[in-house]
Amino acid sequence: MSPPFLVCPFDEPLLHRLRGQSVVPRIKNVDEISKVFSAVGQAGAHLHCLQIHTKAPLSVIPFREEWRHVPLALYSSGMGRFPEFIKQLPVIRRLNLRVYLPTDSDENYTTLRILSSLGVETAVVFSPGMVSWARLSDLMSYAFFAQGLHAPIAPFHYVAARYDPNRRTGFGAVYFDDPSCYLHLDEGGRVFLSEEDQRKGYFLFDDLEKIEQIEKDDRYLEALERWREVFLQGFGCASCPGWRVCLGRFSQGGRQGSECRDFFTEMMDKVERFLQINRQLPEPKIVWQP
């Protein structure tokens, strides 16, 4: 098992305690990108990616060429004014960037499609209680079956790239929400299994030094098997055909229902069709190179 990536607030004393670790610092201001990139290197840590949460639309963010070597996970509210956004597209295309947009805005379903068509990788952020499953289904069809070249849209392409009809194919890692891949830290160095646990104050360790022994920790190993609990209930998600993809992400707080059940069942069908189509495509012709 590879050591998990560590999602943490940007705090220079904390970074120096993470020497040799792969980190995902969180910031709210794009003006800090270069500073954080430099600080991670000086601390001897490895930058997996930089997570940026801003309420600003993409059109007003001053994208810079100097960011092209920084892997970015940019959470934004939406596109904003298209004319201003399109002026920055040449720079945006050169960045190592994935844009995360929430489903709390109807416009964002269209924005995700536009960004993909322009070659910008994106990810759908499921806003609690604010998901249009019909629009999301249309977006998924575009992601899998659009004829024109377009950039991947997560979680659709993430699932397709890892899909196994005989195994679970969760997509929590897209959102840094998979304890087998990501752990979360606070400024004091406490370790949490998820961002939700961090909000609730449910820490796994009170000292990040204990991460070195995490593969032997019973609570951590139990957390990796927590997906089994749904089958002890015998109802709800336990009988959902799409559970192998969703893994009960919408089961908390009574959010699950026929719409998410239908959607994730449809996702599995579309993934299998997408993979079947790709298998039937002829091998690309290779022409000599000078």
Backbone as CSV, one residue per row, in Angstrom:
resi,resn,N_x,N_y,N_z,CA_x,CA_y,CA_z,C_x,C_y,C_z
1,MET,0.843,-1.197,0.000,0.000,0.000,0.000,0.879,1.247,0.000
2,SER,0.623,2.179,-0.923,1.373,3.424,-0.968,0.912,4.347,0.152
3,PRO,1.822,5.142,0.715,1.414,6.089,1.762,0.367,7.055,1.227
4,PRO,-0.662,7.379,2.007,-1.689,8.312,1.529,-1.126,9.718,1.323
5,PHE,-1.725,10.442,0.390,-1.433,11.861,0.251,-2.072,12.593,1.428
6,LEU,-1.444,13.677,1.859,-1.900,14.398,3.044,-2.488,15.746,2.650
7,VAL,-3.795,15.887,2.819,-4.494,17.142,2.537,-4.405,18.004,3.789
8,CYS,-3.904,19.218,3.648,-3.643,20.034,4.832,-3.797,21.515,4.516
9,PRO,-4.038,22.344,5.538,-4.037,23.786,5.307,-2.615,24.244,4.997
10,PHE,-2.496,25.337,4.270,-1.155,25.867,4.018,-0.651,26.535,5.288
11,ASP,0.325,25.890,5.905,0.919,26.381,7.142,2.386,25.962,7.108
12,GLU,3.273,26.932,7.040,4.684,26.608,6.833,5.284,25.757,7.946
13,PRO,5.010,26.031,9.234,5.523,25.123,10.276,5.017,23.690,10.096
14,LEU,3.748,23.543,9.690,3.207,22.203,9.451,3.920,21.537,8.284
15,LEU,4.156,22.276,7.207,4.836,21.705,6.046,6.207,21.155,6.416
16,HIS,6.926,21.844,7.300,8.258,21.382,7.687,8.189,20.086,8.491
17,ARG,7.041,19.798,9.076,6.850,18.520,9.772,6.497,17.403,8.783
18,LEU,6.243,17.777,7.533,5.814,16.806,6.522,6.911,16.511,5.508
19,ARG,8.135,16.705,5.903,9.268,16.448,5.019,9.209,15.018,4.484
20,GLY,9.346,14.878,3.173,9.322,13.566,2.548,7.932,13.047,2.234
21,GLN,6.891,13.746,2.699,5.510,13.328,2.450,4.963,14.002,1.191
22,SER,3.970,13.375,0.574,3.270,13.976,-0.568,2.050,14.718,-0.045
23,VAL,1.959,15.995,-0.347,0.960,16.848,0.297,0.028,17.505,-0.713
24,VAL,-1.154,17.874,-0.198,-2.155,18.631,-0.955,-2.525,19.843,-0.111
25,PRO,-1.764,20.932,-0.204,-2.106,22.121,0.581,-3.398,22.758,0.074
26,ARG,-4.167,23.334,1.005,-5.415,24.026,0.677,-5.227,25.525,0.873
27,ILE,-5.655,26.289,-0.136,-5.625,27.741,-0.029,-6.916,28.309,-0.607
28,LYS,-7.138,29.615,-0.369,-8.340,30.278,-0.863,-8.034,31.382,-1.867
29,ASN,-6.776,31.697,-2.048,-6.405,32.831,-2.891,-5.369,32.385,-3.917
30,VAL,-5.669,32.579,-5.188,-4.738,32.153,-6.238,-3.432,32.931,-6.188
31,ASP,-3.427,34.090,-5.533,-2.195,34.868,-5.423,-1.132,34.142,-4.601
32,GLU,-1.544,33.113,-3.859,-0.601,32.376,-3.017,0.020,31.176,-3.724
33,ILE,-0.366,30.912,-4.951,0.075,29.688,-5.625,1.596,29.580,-5.678
34,SER,2.257,30.605,-6.169,3.720,30.552,-6.297,4.389,30.444,-4.935
35,LYS,3.851,31.143,-3.947,4.401,31.100,-2.591,4.309,29.692,-2.012
36,VAL,3.151,29.057,-2.177,2.959,27.708,-1.640,3.863,26.711,-2.357
37,PHE,3.944,26.813,-3.663,4.795,25.911,-4.441,6.237,25.984,-3.951
38,SER,6.716,27.198,-3.721,8.077,27.388,-3.228,8.236,26.847,-1.811
39,ALA,7.245,27.102,-0.954,7.325,26.675,0.447,7.343,25.156,0.570
40,VAL,6.568,24.472,-0.266,6.546,23.005,-0.228,7.926,22.452,-0.575
41,GLY,8.549,23.017,-1.599,9.886,22.572,-1.975,10.911,22.838,-0.892
42,GLN,10.842,24.011,-0.281,11.788,24.355,0.778,11.621,23.465,2.005
43,ALA,10.400,22.987,2.240,10.137,22.122,3.390,10.560,20.677,3.135
44,GLY,10.911,20.363,1.890,11.312,19.000,1.565,10.143,18.059,1.376
45,ALA,8.943,18.613,1.193,7.760,17.795,0.912,7.574,17.689,-0.599
46,HIS,6.673,16.812,-1.017,6.384,16.626,-2.438,4.963,17.112,-2.705
47,LEU,4.802,17.963,-3.697,3.485,18.514,-4.014,2.723,17.563,-4.923
48,HIS,1.676,16.930,-4.380,0.797,16.102,-5.219,-0.085,17.006,-6.062
49,CYS,-0.742,17.954,-5.429,-1.456,19.016,-6.132,-1.802,20.096,-5.118
50,LEU,-2.209,21.233,-5.625,-2.594,22.358,-4.785,-4.095,22.553,-4.916
51,GLN,-4.793,22.521,-3.798,-6.251,22.630,-3.783,-6.631,24.084,-3.482
52,ILE,-7.384,24.693,-4.394,-7.756,26.103,-4.254,-9.270,26.217,-4.210
53,HIS,-9.789,26.828,-3.166,-11.229,27.034,-3.022,-11.511,28.533,-3.108
54,THR,-12.186,28.940,-4.160,-12.514,30.349,-4.328,-13.965,30.507,-4.752
55,LYS,-14.589,31.575,-4.311,-15.951,31.881,-4.740,-15.956,32.660,-6.050
56,ALA,-14.780,33.038,-6.502,-14.677,33.829,-7.726,-14.948,32.964,-8.949
57,PRO,-15.641,33.499,-9.958,-15.797,32.763,-11.218,-14.485,32.733,-11.983
58,LEU,-14.383,31.814,-12.915,-13.146,31.645,-13.667,-12.752,32.901,-14.428
59,SER,-13.740,33.648,-14.882,-13.451,34.801,-15.740,-12.662,35.896,-15.039
60,VAL,-12.708,35.950,-13.708,-12.003,37.025,-12.998,-10.712,36.536,-12.344
61,ILE,-10.407,35.256,-12.474,-9.167,34.732,-11.899,-8.010,35.053,-12.846
62,PRO,-6.951,35.677,-12.362,-5.828,36.057,-13.233,-4.871,34.885,-13.461
63,PHE,-5.248,33.983,-14.363,-4.409,32.820,-14.641,-3.048,33.272,-15.181
64,ARG,-1.995,32.578,-14.748,-0.639,33.006,-15.086,0.175,31.855,-15.668
65,GLU,0.990,32.193,-16.623,1.870,31.221,-17.269,2.807,30.566,-16.257
66,GLU,3.200,31.302,-15.237,4.163,30.783,-14.253,3.601,29.619,-13.439
67,TRP,2.294,29.386,-13.518,1.686,28.275,-12.773,1.748,26.951,-13.533
68,ARG,2.300,26.933,-14.725,2.148,25.762,-15.594,2.781,24.497,-15.013
69,HIS,3.719,24.626,-14.075,4.352,23.446,-13.489,3.719,23.050,-12.153
70,VAL,2.633,23.718,-11.781,1.978,23.444,-10.500,0.681,22.677,-10.757
71,PRO,0.529,21.456,-10.266,-0.744,20.735,-10.421,-1.828,21.389,-9.573
72,LEU,-2.924,21.780,-10.218,-3.949,22.585,-9.553,-5.312,21.896,-9.563
73,ALA,-5.965,21.890,-8.405,-7.371,21.496,-8.284,-8.126,22.752,-7.886
74,LEU,-8.772,23.385,-8.854,-9.385,24.690,-8.642,-10.890,24.565,-8.474
75,TYR,-11.376,24.825,-7.273,-12.808,24.833,-6.981,-13.314,26.256,-7.188
76,SER,-14.205,26.429,-8.151,-14.724,27.751,-8.494,-16.244,27.716,-8.492
77,SER,-16.848,28.903,-8.519,-18.313,28.989,-8.503,-18.925,28.807,-9.882
78,GLY,-18.154,29.079,-10.939,-18.688,28.982,-12.288,-17.769,29.669,-13.276
79,MET,-18.241,29.835,-14.499,-17.410,30.448,-15.525,-17.351,31.957,-15.398
80,GLY,-18.462,32.602,-15.103,-18.504,34.056,-15.156,-18.757,34.528,-16.574
81,ARG,-18.232,35.691,-16.921,-18.459,36.268,-18.245,-17.572,35.578,-19.281
82,PHE,-18.236,35.005,-20.299,-17.509,34.216,-21.289,-16.450,35.030,-22.034
83,PRO,-16.723,36.279,-22.477,-15.691,37.027,-23.210,-14.403,37.202,-22.408
84,GLU,-14.539,37.441,-21.086,-13.344,37.592,-20.258,-12.628,36.252,-20.081
85,PHE,-13.426,35.192,-19.945,-12.816,33.869,-19.778,-12.036,33.466,-21.022
86,ILE,-12.623,33.663,-22.195,-12.011,33.163,-23.426,-10.677,33.855,-23.703
87,LYS,-10.517,35.081,-23.203,-9.238,35.778,-23.375,-8.104,35.042,-22.665
88,GLN,-8.447,34.325,-21.599,-7.418,33.651,-20.810,-7.220,32.187,-21.219
89,LEU,-8.030,31.723,-22.170,-8.007,30.307,-22.530,-6.629,29.809,-22.963
90,PRO,-5.855,30.553,-23.765,-4.534,30.040,-24.152,-3.648,29.710,-22.952
91,VAL,-3.692,30.538,-21.925,-2.903,30.266,-20.716,-3.495,29.089,-19.956
92,ILE,-4.819,29.075,-19.811,-5.489,28.009,-19.060,-5.168,26.642,-19.655
93,ARG,-5.160,26.552,-20.973,-4.899,25.264,-21.632,-3.496,24.737,-21.346
94,ARG,-2.572,25.618,-21.034,-1.197,25.181,-20.776,-0.974,24.774,-19.319
95,LEU,-1.975,24.981,-18.482,-1.813,24.680,-17.062,-2.137,23.221,-16.760
96,ASN,-1.532,22.717,-15.696,-1.816,21.369,-15.185,-2.998,21.507,-14.230
97,LEU,-4.190,21.618,-14.803,-5.356,22.133,-14.078,-6.579,21.244,-14.251
98,ARG,-7.290,21.050,-13.152,-8.643,20.483,-13.211,-9.567,21.453,-12.485
99,VAL,-10.653,21.837,-13.143,-11.614,22.789,-12.583,-12.787,22.023,-11.982
100,TYR,-13.109,22.319,-10.728,-14.227,21.695,-10.013,-15.379,22.692,-9.934
101,LEU,-16.539,22.303,-10.452,-17.705,23.188,-10.434,-18.884,22.503,-9.752
102,PRO,-19.629,23.240,-8.921,-20.738,22.644,-8.168,-22.020,22.561,-8.983
103,THR,-22.888,21.651,-8.568,-24.180,21.474,-9.233,-25.259,22.380,-8.654
104,ASP,-24.878,23.328,-7.798,-25.884,24.221,-7.212,-26.306,25.321,-8.172
105,SER,-25.709,25.347,-9.361,-26.069,26.313,-10.397,-26.405,25.566,-11.679
106,ASP,-27.583,25.834,-12.241,-27.968,25.176,-13.490,-26.990,25.501,-14.615
107,GLU,-26.419,26.700,-14.579,-25.489,27.102,-15.629,-24.250,26.216,-15.671
108,ASN,-23.882,25.675,-14.528,-22.625,24.931,-14.481,-22.668,23.624,-15.261
109,TYR,-23.853,23.056,-15.463,-23.935,21.847,-16.289,-23.495,22.167,-17.719
110,THR,-23.915,23.341,-18.208,-23.487,23.785,-19.534,-22.026,24.198,-19.517
111,THR,-21.610,24.877,-18.446,-20.223,25.324,-18.338,-19.257,24.148,-18.363
112,LEU,-19.598,23.076,-17.664,-18.738,21.893,-17.660,-18.566,21.336,-19.072
113,ARG,-19.643,21.350,-19.832,-19.572,20.862,-21.210,-18.719,21.794,-22.073
114,ILE,-18.899,23.090,-21.892,-18.118,24.061,-22.673,-16.632,23.925,-22.363
115,LEU,-16.300,23.854,-21.071,-14.894,23.733,-20.691,-14.278,22.469,-21.273
116,SER,-15.017,21.375,-21.211,-14.516,20.124,-21.774,-14.267,20.262,-23.273
117,SER,-15.194,20.897,-23.972,-15.041,21.065,-25.420,-13.857,21.958,-25.767
118,LEU,-13.459,22.807,-24.811,-12.322,23.708,-25.020,-11.005,23.094,-24.550
119,GLY,-11.065,21.838,-24.102,-9.841,21.151,-23.712,-9.431,21.330,-22.271
120,VAL,-10.360,21.775,-21.425,-10.059,21.994,-20.004,-10.662,20.851,-19.191
121,GLU,-9.842,20.144,-18.425,-10.352,19.047,-17.594,-11.192,19.603,-16.452
122,THR,-12.284,18.895,-16.143,-13.221,19.373,-15.134,-13.676,18.232,-14.236
123,ALA,-14.349,18.613,-13.150,-14.962,17.638,-12.248,-16.272,18.211,-11.738
124,VAL,-17.277,17.366,-11.680,-18.582,17.739,-11.132,-18.512,17.638,-9.612
125,VAL,-18.926,18.698,-8.922,-19.022,18.668,-7.462,-20.498,18.545,-7.098
126,PHE,-20.868,17.443,-6.471,-22.265,17.186,-6.125,-22.661,18.038,-4.916
127,SER,-23.438,19.083,-5.150,-23.901,19.933,-4.052,-25.041,19.225,-3.325
128,PRO,-24.944,19.034,-1.998,-25.987,18.302,-1.258,-27.378,18.877,-1.492
129,GLY,-28.291,18.024,-1.940,-29.669,18.436,-2.155,-29.884,19.333,-3.351
130,MET,-28.832,19.562,-4.147,-28.948,20.479,-5.288,-28.321,19.846,-6.526
131,VAL,-28.834,18.690,-6.888,-28.356,17.980,-8.074,-29.523,17.766,-9.022
132,SER,-29.370,18.213,-10.265,-30.350,17.904,-11.300,-29.881,16.626,-11.989
133,TRP,-30.478,15.509,-11.612,-30.025,14.227,-12.143,-30.243,14.135,-13.647
134,ALA,-31.288,14.781,-14.159,-31.533,14.753,-15.604,-30.422,15.494,-16.346
135,ARG,-30.053,16.687,-15.856,-28.962,17.435,-16.493,-27.642,16.679,-16.359
136,LEU,-27.450,16.044,-15.208,-26.219,15.297,-14.985,-26.137,14.101,-15.929
137,SER,-27.275,13.480,-16.197,-27.308,12.367,-17.139,-26.936,12.831,-18.543
138,ASP,-27.447,13.993,-18.941,-27.093,14.542,-20.256,-25.596,14.838,-20.332
139,LEU,-25.049,15.397,-19.241,-23.619,15.700,-19.211,-22.793,14.420,-19.301
140,MET,-23.239,13.383,-18.622,-22.537,12.099,-18.672,-22.546,11.532,-20.093
141,SER,-23.680,11.639,-20.778,-23.753,11.160,-22.165,-22.771,11.923,-23.044
142,TYR,-22.681,13.230,-22.823,-21.711,14.028,-23.579,-20.292,13.552,-23.277
143,ALA,-19.996,13.357,-21.992,-18.643,12.963,-21.595,-18.219,11.662,-22.262
144,PHE,-19.128,10.710,-22.348,-18.780,9.395,-22.878,-18.904,9.285,-24.397
145,PHE,-19.872,9.989,-24.987,-20.223,9.676,-26.372,-20.116,10.839,-27.354
146,ALA,-19.732,12.025,-26.907,-19.579,13.139,-27.844,-18.514,12.797,-28.885
147,GLN,-18.788,13.118,-30.141,-17.893,12.742,-31.233,-16.661,13.634,-31.310
148,GLY,-16.827,14.905,-30.990,-15.698,15.821,-31.076,-14.714,15.612,-29.938
149,LEU,-13.476,16.033,-30.171,-12.474,15.944,-29.118,-12.896,16.796,-27.926
150,HIS,-12.728,16.254,-26.746,-13.056,17.011,-25.540,-12.267,16.446,-24.370
151,ALA,-12.052,17.276,-23.374,-11.279,16.875,-22.200,-12.136,16.028,-21.264
152,PRO,-11.510,15.179,-20.454,-12.259,14.337,-19.513,-13.057,15.156,-18.504
153,ILE,-14.198,14.605,-18.113,-15.036,15.173,-17.058,-15.122,14.134,-15.944
154,ALA,-14.637,14.478,-14.776,-14.731,13.574,-13.622,-16.083,13.784,-12.939
155,PRO,-16.672,12.746,-12.353,-16.063,11.441,-12.125,-16.242,10.446,-13.267
156,PHE,-16.849,10.856,-14.374,-17.202,9.899,-15.426,-15.973,9.190,-15.999
157,HIS,-15.006,9.962,-16.471,-13.830,9.345,-17.073,-12.963,8.650,-16.027
158,TYR,-12.985,9.151,-14.799,-12.242,8.493,-13.722,-12.758,7.067,-13.523
159,VAL,-14.074,6.923,-13.467,-14.672,5.598,-13.290,-14.374,4.710,-14.496
160,ALA,-14.523,5.259,-15.700,-14.301,4.457,-16.908,-12.868,3.941,-16.985
161,ALA,-11.912,4.756,-16.555,-10.505,4.361,-16.636,-10.160,3.237,-15.668
162,ARG,-10.995,3.047,-14.638,-10.691,2.059,-13.597,-11.763,0.984,-13.479
163,TYR,-12.724,1.006,-14.360,-13.908,0.157,-14.189,-13.587,-1.324,-14.332
164,ASP,-14.120,-2.099,-13.398,-14.047,-3.555,-13.441,-15.438,-4.062,-13.082
165,PRO,-16.113,-4.770,-14.001,-17.494,-5.197,-13.733,-17.632,-6.133,-12.539
166,ASN,-16.510,-6.646,-12.049,-16.566,-7.590,-10.933,-16.068,-6.991,-9.619
167,ARG,-15.800,-5.687,-9.616,-15.260,-5.055,-8.413,-15.926,-3.704,-8.174
168,ARG,-15.667,-3.164,-6.992,-16.110,-1.804,-6.693,-15.234,-0.810,-7.458
169,THR,-15.855,0.257,-7.943,-15.103,1.301,-8.635,-15.571,2.651,-8.098
170,GLY,-15.181,2.965,-6.896,-15.578,4.236,-6.298,-14.809,5.396,-6.903
171,PHE,-15.335,6.596,-6.703,-14.672,7.781,-7.251,-14.397,8.829,-6.171
172,GLY,-14.350,8.401,-4.906,-14.089,9.345,-3.822,-12.769,10.069,-3.970
173,ALA,-11.773,9.404,-4.569,-10.460,10.025,-4.710,-10.508,11.285,-5.565
174,VAL,-11.478,11.371,-6.472,-11.625,12.589,-7.283,-11.792,13.803,-6.383
175,TYR,-12.449,13.596,-5.245,-12.767,14.681,-4.317,-11.927,14.606,-3.043
176,PHE,-10.782,13.887,-3.113,-9.872,13.756,-1.968,-10.588,13.109,-0.782
177,ASP,-11.540,12.241,-1.067,-12.383,11.626,-0.045,-12.293,10.106,-0.150
178,ASP,-11.105,9.595,0.080,-10.863,8.156,0.043,-9.667,7.893,0.944
179,PRO,-9.888,7.349,2.147,-8.776,7.195,3.095,-7.685,6.249,2.626
180,SER,-7.951,5.448,1.602,-6.874,4.614,1.067,-5.896,5.450,0.245
181,CYS,-6.326,6.641,-0.174,-5.484,7.529,-0.982,-5.145,8.833,-0.269
182,TYR,-6.087,9.349,0.514,-5.930,10.672,1.119,-6.285,10.648,2.601
183,LEU,-5.460,11.323,3.403,-5.784,11.637,4.788,-5.791,13.149,4.930
184,HIS,-6.459,13.638,5.964,-6.607,15.079,6.157,-5.967,15.499,7.476
185,LEU,-5.304,16.645,7.457,-4.634,17.168,8.643,-5.181,18.542,8.991
186,ASP,-5.125,18.891,10.286,-5.370,20.277,10.667,-4.027,20.921,11.008
187,GLU,-4.034,22.206,11.349,-2.781,22.915,11.590,-2.004,22.337,12.760
188,GLY,-2.716,21.700,13.688,-2.041,21.107,14.833,-1.428,19.752,14.554
189,GLY,-1.658,19.216,13.358,-1.084,17.930,13.003,-1.963,16.743,13.328
190,ARG,-3.211,16.992,13.728,-4.125,15.869,13.949,-4.520,15.269,12.602
191,VAL,-4.771,13.977,12.598,-5.019,13.238,11.357,-6.469,12.772,11.321
192,PHE,-7.139,13.022,10.189,-8.547,12.668,10.007,-8.691,11.782,8.775
193,LEU,-9.707,10.934,8.798,-9.953,10.048,7.662,-10.573,10.774,6.481
194,SER,-11.295,11.857,6.739,-12.004,12.568,5.677,-12.203,14.016,6.088
195,GLU,-12.577,14.831,5.114,-12.891,16.231,5.403,-14.104,16.327,6.318
196,GLU,-15.066,15.426,6.129,-16.255,15.426,6.979,-15.891,15.102,8.427
197,ASP,-15.031,14.116,8.634,-14.574,13.804,9.989,-13.849,14.995,10.601
198,GLN,-13.101,15.711,9.777,-12.387,16.880,10.283,-13.360,17.960,10.742
199,ARG,-14.426,18.174,9.970,-15.433,19.166,10.374,-16.080,18.780,11.700
200,LYS,-16.268,17.478,11.902,-16.923,17.004,13.119,-15.952,16.832,14.285
201,GLY,-14.656,16.923,13.999,-13.666,16.763,15.057,-13.321,15.327,15.386
202,TYR,-13.651,14.387,14.487,-13.373,12.970,14.728,-11.984,12.630,14.173
203,PHE,-10.952,12.800,14.977,-9.609,12.553,14.464,-9.185,11.106,14.688
204,LEU,-8.345,10.625,13.780,-7.810,9.269,13.864,-6.600,9.233,14.790
205,PHE,-5.678,10.174,14.580,-4.492,10.320,15.427,-4.406,11.767,15.893
206,ASP,-3.842,11.963,17.074,-3.618,13.330,17.543,-2.222,13.826,17.196
207,ASP,-1.447,12.990,16.507,-0.081,13.357,16.140,0.236,12.748,14.780
208,LEU,0.640,13.579,13.846,0.887,13.101,12.485,2.042,12.108,12.402
209,GLU,2.901,12.057,13.416,4.005,11.099,13.388,3.490,9.659,13.334
210,LYS,2.268,9.454,13.814,1.707,8.102,13.852,1.306,7.599,12.469
211,ILE,1.331,8.496,11.472,1.002,8.086,10.104,1.941,6.986,9.617
212,GLU,3.178,7.005,10.088,4.158,6.010,9.646,3.698,4.585,9.940
213,GLN,2.852,4.414,10.960,2.382,3.088,11.347,0.917,2.854,10.971
214,ILE,0.400,3.662,10.063,-1.041,3.636,9.810,-1.520,2.295,9.255
215,GLU,-0.681,1.611,8.514,-1.107,0.341,7.913,-1.335,-0.746,8.958
216,LYS,-0.893,-0.493,10.188,-1.092,-1.461,11.267,-2.187,-1.020,12.238
217,ASP,-2.775,0.134,11.977,-3.774,0.677,12.897,-5.142,0.056,12.636
218,ASP,-5.746,-0.516,13.663,-7.023,-1.218,13.504,-8.138,-0.286,13.045
219,ARG,-8.170,0.945,13.580,-9.252,1.867,13.205,-9.141,2.265,11.736
220,TYR,-7.928,2.439,11.268,-7.735,2.773,9.858,-8.156,1.607,8.970
221,LEU,-7.739,0.410,9.330,-8.101,-0.766,8.537,-9.609,-0.993,8.548
222,GLU,-10.248,-0.717,9.683,-11.708,-0.836,9.758,-12.378,0.189,8.848
223,ALA,-11.808,1.390,8.790,-12.383,2.437,7.938,-12.334,2.043,6.469
224,LEU,-11.285,1.347,6.067,-11.173,0.914,4.677,-12.223,-0.130,4.321
225,GLU,-12.760,-0.799,5.322,-13.780,-1.826,5.091,-15.181,-1.342,5.455
226,ARG,-15.311,-0.048,5.731,-16.596,0.481,6.188,-17.694,0.337,5.139
227,TRP,-17.312,0.190,3.886,-18.304,0.045,2.812,-19.192,-1.176,3.019
228,ARG,-18.706,-2.152,3.790,-19.486,-3.371,4.010,-20.720,-3.122,4.876
229,GLU,-20.703,-2.034,5.659,-21.779,-1.799,6.619,-23.134,-1.644,5.944
230,VAL,-23.136,-1.145,4.710,-24.405,-0.914,4.028,-25.186,-2.216,3.855
231,PHE,-24.471,-3.331,3.741,-25.146,-4.606,3.506,-25.701,-5.211,4.787
232,LEU,-25.323,-4.645,5.925,-25.907,-5.099,7.183,-27.312,-4.536,7.367
233,GLN,-27.615,-3.445,6.627,-28.927,-2.809,6.743,-29.986,-3.586,5.963
234,GLY,-29.601,-4.087,4.798,-30.532,-4.874,3.998,-31.579,-4.055,3.274
235,PHE,-31.423,-2.735,3.231,-32.384,-1.899,2.512,-31.635,-0.701,1.941
236,GLY,-32.352,0.145,1.200,-31.729,1.342,0.639,-30.620,0.990,-0.331
237,CYS,-29.413,1.496,-0.046,-28.280,1.303,-0.951,-27.894,-0.165,-1.113
238,ALA,-28.237,-0.995,-0.146,-27.850,-2.409,-0.210,-28.443,-3.110,-1.419
239,SER,-29.570,-2.623,-1.914,-30.223,-3.264,-3.058,-30.051,-2.480,-4.350
240,CYS,-29.193,-1.467,-4.341,-29.034,-0.607,-5.521,-28.015,-1.198,-6.490
241,PRO,-28.387,-1.397,-7.758,-27.435,-1.931,-8.738,-26.241,-1.005,-8.961
242,GLY,-26.450,0.309,-8.754,-25.376,1.264,-8.995,-24.443,1.469,-7.826
243,TRP,-24.654,0.699,-6.748,-23.842,0.893,-5.551,-22.360,0.686,-5.829
244,ARG,-22.012,-0.207,-6.758,-20.597,-0.507,-7.017,-19.825,0.702,-7.509
245,VAL,-20.537,1.713,-7.990,-19.896,2.952,-8.416,-20.068,4.039,-7.359
246,CYS,-21.278,4.189,-6.859,-21.581,5.250,-5.891,-20.979,4.964,-4.523
247,LEU,-21.012,3.705,-4.087,-20.538,3.286,-2.763,-21.251,4.030,-1.638
248,GLY,-22.514,4.377,-1.886,-23.317,4.978,-0.828,-23.019,6.430,-0.531
249,ARG,-22.432,7.151,-1.484,-22.081,8.557,-1.230,-23.308,9.406,-0.922
250,PHE,-24.485,8.979,-1.376,-25.694,9.771,-1.169,-26.612,9.144,-0.125
251,SER,-26.064,8.248,0.669,-26.888,7.558,1.668,-27.009,8.334,2.965
252,GLN,-26.086,9.254,3.239,-26.090,9.965,4.509,-27.182,11.020,4.525
253,GLY,-27.823,11.132,5.664,-28.861,12.139,5.817,-30.104,11.857,5.006
254,GLY,-30.291,10.599,4.594,-31.499,10.247,3.851,-31.546,10.822,2.456
255,ARG,-30.379,11.110,1.877,-30.362,11.745,0.563,-30.615,10.763,-0.570
256,GLN,-30.444,9.466,-0.305,-30.595,8.513,-1.393,-32.053,8.394,-1.813
257,GLY,-32.268,8.044,-3.050,-33.623,7.892,-3.563,-33.577,7.283,-4.935
258,SER,-34.734,7.251,-5.596,-34.801,6.594,-6.896,-33.960,7.321,-7.936
259,GLU,-33.806,8.653,-7.800,-33.070,9.392,-8.823,-31.591,9.035,-8.818
260,CYS,-30.969,9.008,-7.643,-29.549,8.656,-7.619,-29.367,7.181,-7.968
261,ARG,-30.312,6.339,-7.553,-30.259,4.922,-7.914,-30.278,4.766,-9.435
262,ASP,-31.211,5.443,-10.088,-31.310,5.356,-11.548,-30.058,5.903,-12.215
263,PHE,-29.533,7.009,-11.661,-28.379,7.646,-12.287,-27.150,6.747,-12.247
264,PHE,-26.839,6.189,-11.091,-25.611,5.396,-10.986,-25.749,4.033,-11.654
265,THR,-26.959,3.520,-11.736,-27.177,2.314,-12.537,-26.942,2.632,-14.010
266,GLU,-27.437,3.789,-14.429,-27.209,4.242,-15.805,-25.720,4.476,-16.052
267,MET,-25.015,5.015,-15.052,-23.586,5.252,-15.222,-22.843,3.954,-15.531
268,MET,-23.165,2.897,-14.809,-22.502,1.619,-15.078,-22.787,1.135,-16.492
269,ASP,-24.038,1.279,-16.931,-24.394,0.862,-18.290,-23.616,1.669,-19.326
270,LYS,-23.532,2.976,-19.110,-22.849,3.836,-20.078,-21.344,3.602,-20.064
271,VAL,-20.783,3.344,-18.901,-19.357,3.035,-18.834,-19.055,1.778,-19.638
272,GLU,-19.864,0.746,-19.461,-19.632,-0.505,-20.190,-19.786,-0.306,-21.698
273,ARG,-20.774,0.511,-22.089,-20.958,0.782,-23.516,-19.781,1.590,-24.059
274,PHE,-19.335,2.576,-23.291,-18.198,3.409,-23.674,-16.948,2.549,-23.873
275,LEU,-16.695,1.642,-22.943,-15.522,0.779,-23.047,-15.651,-0.191,-24.220
276,GLN,-16.865,-0.666,-24.461,-17.085,-1.573,-25.591,-16.823,-0.861,-26.914
277,ILE,-17.307,0.369,-27.038,-17.075,1.146,-28.261,-15.582,1.357,-28.478
278,ASN,-14.874,1.694,-27.406,-13.438,1.949,-27.532,-12.669,0.691,-27.920
279,ARG,-13.136,-0.463,-27.439,-12.463,-1.715,-27.813,-12.662,-2.034,-29.292
280,GLN,-13.772,-1.569,-29.857,-14.083,-1.872,-31.252,-13.412,-0.911,-32.230
281,LEU,-12.871,0.185,-31.717,-12.214,1.143,-32.599,-10.939,0.535,-33.163
282,PRO,-10.652,0.782,-34.432,-9.423,0.231,-35.016,-8.191,0.874,-34.397
283,GLU,-7.092,0.118,-34.401,-5.838,0.674,-33.918,-5.444,1.847,-34.817
284,PRO,-4.977,2.934,-34.218,-4.597,4.080,-35.050,-3.431,3.738,-35.975
285,LYS,-3.507,4.229,-37.186,-2.430,3.995,-38.149,-1.210,4.802,-37.742
286,ILE,-0.066,4.151,-37.731,1.172,4.829,-37.350,1.960,5.143,-38.613
287,VAL,2.184,6.408,-38.844,2.906,6.872,-40.031,4.359,7.146,-39.642
288,TRP,5.271,6.899,-40.586,6.686,7.116,-40.304,6.938,8.554,-39.861
289,GLN,7.961,8.713,-39.061,8.330,10.027,-38.546,9.703,10.422,-39.083
290,PRO,9.878,11.674,-39.460,11.176,12.107,-40.006,12.275,12.107,-38.936
